[in-house]
Amino acid sequence: MATDRSGIFIALGANLPSEVHGAPRATLEAAVQFLAREGVRILKRSSWWQSEAQPVSEQPDFVNGVIEIRTGLAPAALLERLHRVEEAFGRLRQTRWEARVLDLDLIDYRGLSMSGEGGGPLLPHPRMQDRLFVLLPLREIAPDWRHPVTGVAIDALIAGVNPIKINRLE
């Protein structure tokens, strides 16, 4: 199956203010700039999107987006770098699906499929195809993207996801 193997995509999200950067949207902007200073070249970036927390809860709404990057880092090293950036921004990992200052997910690394064994990343991200807050921003910057394992086009993935409250901010 033909798949574009050139892209490395990272999803960004936040729904708590950062002590240093302020509101979630400002924190995400700062995170993109921080990644660029860390040797990650930003090729494309989506609009910011606001959505309710998933699974639905009493948490504040999230702001989400996706960037396409270029880096010489291997997938495991990139994931480690993303976790270090989250920590630098004040992210504490305590409970699954908790509110957070910053969330950086490695969505797709050049179409690689990896099992996550040995502490490496699980690629593609195992729940990305179920998340409109990832798929809609991804489609903005990669409208011809296909799931690396299934080959399903992004528009078909979007059509098959349960709807949530989500809107583009810019």
N, C-alpha and C positions, 0 to 999 in steps of 0.2 A: 504494500500500500504506500502511496506517495505521501510523504510528510515532510514539511519544511523543518530541517534539523538545525537551523541557524540560531534560533532564539533561546535566550535565557530570560525567564520571566519570574518576577517577584511580586507577590501581592502584599500590599501594606494596609494596615488597619489600626484604628485607635478609637476608644470611646471614653477615655478618662483624660483629663488635662494633665500635662506635664508640669512639674514645678519650674522647670527652666524655660520651656517653649510655649506654655499656655494651652490653649484649646487644641482638641485633637487634630484639626486641619493644619494648624500652625506646626504642631509636632510632626506630622507627616511631611510637610514641606522641609522642615529641618532635617528629618531622617534622610530624605532624598539628597540633600546637600551634603550631609555627613557621609553617606555612601560614596558620593563623588570624590570627596576628599580622601576616602579610604582606598582609592585606586579602582573603583568600580565605575566604568564609563556608562552613563545613562544615554541610551539610544533613543528611546521613546517613553512617553509617560501619558497615562490616561487622565481624564478628568477625575475629580473627586466625586464620590458617590456617597449618599447618606442612606443607611438602611437600619432597620430594626435588628436587634441582636438575634443571632441564630445559635442554638434554638431560642425561640421567643422567651423572654424573661423580663424582669423589671429593670434591667440594665438600661443605661442611656443608649441612644442610637450610636451606631458606628459610622465613621467616615472611612471609606476604602478607596483604593486605587491599585493600579498595576503599572509596573515599569518593565521595560525591556532593557537589558544591560549587556555589556561586554566585559569580560574579565578573564584573566589568566588562571584564576583559582579553579581547582577541581571542585566537583559538587560537594564533597564533604568539607573541604576548607571554606567554601562559600557559605554553607549552612552554619559552620562554626562562626564565621565573621558576622552573619546576620544575627545570631544569638548574642554575640558580644555587643553589637549595636543596640539591640533591645535592652540589654542590661545597662548600657551606658545611658539610656534614656529613662531608666527607672523601672523597667519591667521586672516583676517578680512572678515566677511560675509557681502557683500554689494549687489551683483547682482548674480542671478542664472547663473550657468555655466561660472563664471568668472575664470580668471587665478588665481592660488593660490600657496602659499608656501607649504601648506600641507593639504591634504584631507584624513580623516579617516572615512570610512563607515562601519558600522556594517551590514554585508551581511547576515549572518545566525547565529542564536543562538540556537544550538542544535535542529534545526528543528521546533522551535516555530513559530506559526503564531500569530501576534499581530497587532491590527488595528491602533495603534498610538494614540488612544484616551487618553486624560488626560496627554498629554505631553510625554508619553512613546514612545519607538521606533516603527516604522512600520517595521514588520518582516514577511517574509524575505524582504530584501531591494527591493522596488517596481520596480526598473529598472535594476536590476542586470542581468536578463535574456536577456537583449538587448545590453549588453556591452561586447564586446570581450576583452577589457582591464581588465575586472574582470574575465570572464569565462576562458580565456586561462591560466592565472596564477593559478586560482582555480583548474583547471584540473591537473596541475602539482603536487599539494600536496594532492588532493582528487579526483583521477580519477574515483571513483565509486559514487561520490556525485550526488544526485538527488534533484531537486527543492522541497522544503518541502511542497508546496501546490499542485503543479501539478503532482509531481512524475516523471517529465521528466528528463531523464539522461543528464548529462552535455554534452556529445558528441552530442546529438540531439539538445540541446540548441545552441551549437556552430554552428552546421550546419544550423540552422535557422536564424542566425543573419546576417544582412547586413555587408559585408566585409568593413574593414577600413585598412589604412596603419598602420601596427603594426609589430614589430619584437622583439625577445627576445635579451636582452643585455648580459646575462651571462648564 
